[in-house]
Amino acid sequence: MKNTEAPKNTKKTSRNFSPKLSNLEVSMSYEGLSLKAKKQQSLEELKRQYAR
């Protein structure tokens, strides 16, 4: 009887999972979470916000 090994697949394949944003928002809403909404602020608003 011979000891034969199957050829080893040395090439690693990896797939990065990235969900659609709309699906992610719906899924998070079921858990009571939400994404931060980015709103454009004027320069004056930013100065007031970060004034010391």
C-alpha positions, 0 to 999 in steps of 0.5 A: 500500500502506498501513502499518497497525499493529496496535492496541497493548495498553498495559494491562500484565498481570502474574501473580505466581506463588506455588506451593502450600506443599506442592509447594514443600516436596516440590520443595525436599526433592529438592534437599536443602533444607527450610523452617524450622519455626516452633515456639512458645517460652515466654518463659523459653526465649527469655530463656535463648536471648538472655541475655548 
